[in-house]
Amino acid sequence: MSTKINNIINDLKSLTLLEAAELVKQIEETFNIDASIASQNPAIVMPTAVDSSTKNETEEKTEFDIILEEVPAAKKIAILKVVRSITGLGLKEAKELVESAPKTIKENITKENSEELKKQLEEAGAKVSIK
């Protein structure tokens, strides 16, 4: 940068908040512009170049969610017991969760753990999905 611009930047750094507000007002009047319009528009972000080697690699998902999709009425009590053991919820909370299916039971768990929980819920009669 030139010394002139460096001097302006240093002078701006030394301004108080009130002085900076006055400066903005003077610039708006002098150049017949409205600085508030510029701050309302979102910034334009240019896309970055993606390395072709990283684009071809797919990330393996490591965290999964167990979602209770469907609860048959005849199997509700058995499913409720499994949901309570998985979540640690009380009877009332677990009952509300089971009755509000489809609902997420457990979030951000490992693949092995999610498969085990799915197996337990399906054995009790629930329809479960892993996402």
N, C-alpha and C positions, 0 to 999 in steps of 0.2 A: 504494500500500500504506500501511497505517497505520504509525505510528512503532513500535508494539509489535511488529509483524511484522518491520519493518526491523531492530529490535534483535535479535530472535531469529535472523534470517538472519546478521547480522554476528557474533553469538556462535558460530553453527554454523561459520562460515568460519574462526574462530580455533582450532577444536578440532584436536587432534592425531589421528592415526589410532586410537590406543589409546583416547582419550577418546570418539571417535565410536562405536567398537565398544561401549564401556561404555554410552553413551547409548542405542544401539539395544537393548541387553540390558535396560536399565531400562524403556524404553518397552514392550517386549514383555511384561515382568512386570507393569507397572502397568496396561496396557490388555488384558492376556490375549490377545495376538495373536502371530502368527508372521510376522516380516518376510521370512523366506526363501521363503514360499509366494508372496508377491507378485512376487518377482524371478524365479520360475520360469515364470510365465505370460507369453506373448508380448504385446507391446503391441498395442492395437487401433489400426489406422490407418484413418482416415476417408478415403474416396475424395475426390479433389479434382474440382472442376467442370472439365470440358474445354470449351474454347472450340469452338463448332460449326464455325468456319472451319478450325481445325487438325484436327478430327476427320475432315472430309471430304477433306482432302489426304492422299494416300498418298505415303509417302517412296519415292523411286526407289532401288533397291538399287545400290550402287556397288562393292561387293566381292563376289567370287564364289569358289566352291571348285570345283575340277575333281575329279570322282570317277570312278575307273576301276571300271566296273560288271562287265565281263565280258571275259575274255581267251580267245579260241579257241586251242586247243593248237597248231594249225598256224601261227598267227601270233605265237606267244609271243616268239620271238627278235626279230622286227621291232619289236614293241611294247616289249620290253625296251630296245632301243637308243633309242627315242624317250623312254621314261621316264627313262633315264639322262641324256639331253641336257636334258630339262626340269628335272629335280631336282638334277642334279650328284652323284647318289649313285654309290657304287662298284658293281661288278658284283653282289656278294653282296647288298647292301642293296636294290638295284633288283630283283633276282630275287625276294627275299622279298616286296617290295611288290607286284609283279605277281602272284605266286602267292597272295597273300592278298586278292585282289579279292573283293568290292567294298572299295575303299580310297581315301581322299583322297590325291590326287597333289600338288596345289598349293592353298594357302589364301589368301584375301584378295587376289585379283588383280583387275585391271580387266576390264570386260566384253569389250573388244577383245582383250586378252591371253588371256582364257579361251576366246573363240571360236577364236582362232588355235591354241591348244594342243589344243582339242577336235578341230579339223580335222586336225592332225598325227597325233593318236592314232587317229582313225577311219580315216585313210588307211593306217595300219599294220595295221588290222583290229580294233582294240579297240572295245568298246561303252563310251561315256563319257557322263556327265551333268554338268550345271552346276547348282550350287545356290547 
